[in-house]
């Protein structure tokens, strides 16, 4: 009796611990999400965030432009950064939203795959100081970060072949052949008349 | 009496447009080659469909519209130029639309017209993930559009036709550099291709120094050159010039678009060793004066806002965007929202003014043009001098543009007609924007930007903007690029077809 009661007590205690841990994790996760600011918010309210530490998350796209010990990378956090149109993502009625981040070159090199036509770029998390008009970089709007965290590595993806376009092309080829034949007949007729 | 165009008139116009569209199809071979080289097979299909559609249309026009023994008149030339641009927009938009980056064909047409007219506004979504083939097409069409689609067609497809000059002049380029218009068209290409080679090399080396890889650096250098030289302002990445964070790239593109905005006749004069023309030319003088005035306005505006405070910041964020606007380029080193949030009212209207004035006549640029500003100012000055001179005094003013041009009544009238037309399209565009709920500064900024073929945006031009505004901006870009005369002729043709009388071709 007492053994089973103590076992139940242990179980209750273990469950309470698990619940507490889960709640702590969720809270930490939420706190992290709350810390992250969207690039749109930064651009729309530059004055508010000027010279403040911010955290952004998004897809590293384009190029890593190494300048000495540091480098520039561009991070987008628009809906296409989650799934680009080339990957089958939906058109959402907006252009890309991104920002240049200045960080140590070694950190930038952690990004192995950058977003583009054939690749989904690495999803990164960056914490740094936002500048509305960076004095060091001729007034650029940028973020100076010290550390880059890879949340998900990038990868190349395959485009599925679009057979309907091939069909349209072949149909147009048939039309061209017929029109060409018509032209030749007309030319012969004109030549005879002349 | 308005004469109705005959069936033969319409056929000749159709035949001419067919040839222009074949030219569009031929240009698509370049992005097709790039797509093949980059193994972008879906993009290859987009261009194959586009080219096949252009060839099919050309053959159809050849078979149904060819009129033996007749050549194009001025009237036909005007219509071929104005309608040719519209039809070229539709056919050129095929690869754009097939790429899947546009929700509607209207949006694809918007980007095409923006490219051809070297405007630079775009509705393409997810630019940072587009293929190299499509990016090449975007930049090539703005480069080709800068020389004039008709110039391309003239170079290859209209050789030997005496009506060639009529379509050439109808595209807003009255000046013949050489006695033969086809040779003039080829000279324009020669100048542009030489600059392409030189400018791309400078940009390529700079991009490598700034950390780009060889392959991407090569493509970006060609694209950046095309965007800047044509005063189109397209760039391969969504952040435009801000993507590169580079003083040297900004300086080189600044030089390229300033040179690109000069009149082709001036280029030719300098090429043929008449270098003093640079200092005497009315357009250069006009551009220098208006650039100085607007720079001053910009400086006053910046001093009120205290955002860009150092000389470097003023140059890279203020002067660069101002001259980009003045040359009607549209390359930008700031976010669209920065124009009204960081620049402030005065600086923003300074740039709007610079865009409205625009670049040189017979160049890749748009706007009122320096020549017209010069003629307008000189004629105004002449009127003031007449007022204060004795009644018997004869006051005559002249401007120097390659040669001395005396200012007379018909010249002033023609100049004023075009100036007023620009003001009207700017105003209607701005008013429409205000009616749709945008702030006047933003609405007029984007309206002037599209009408002057600039391409800077304060945030109004997005894929979600109202369709009516998209259509109006297409009209603005088209009419502004063709400098109205050809557009008036097209409307005249439509009116004559409906209400005209008799058989007009012979009378005309």
Interface residues (C-beta under 8 A of the other chain):
Chain A: X43 X44 X46 X61 X62 X63 X64 X65 X66 X67 X71 X72 X74 X76 X78 X80 X84 X85 X86 X87 X89 X91 X92 X93 X94 X95 X96 X97 X98 X100 X102 X115 X116 X117 X118 X132 X133 X135 X137 X138 X139 X140 X141 X142 X159 X161 X162 X165 X166 X168 X169 X172 X173 X175 X176 X179 X180 X182 X183 X186 X190
Chain B: X40 X41 X42 X45 X46 X48 X49 X52 X53 X55 X56 X59 X60 X62 X63 X68 X98 X100 X101 X102 X103 X122 X124 X125 X126 X127 X128 X129 X130 X131 X132 X210 X211 X212 X213 X216 X237 X238 X239 X242 X243 X244 X245 X247 X307 X308 X310 X312 X313 X315 X316 X317 X333 X334 X335 X337 X338 X341 X342 X462 X463 X464
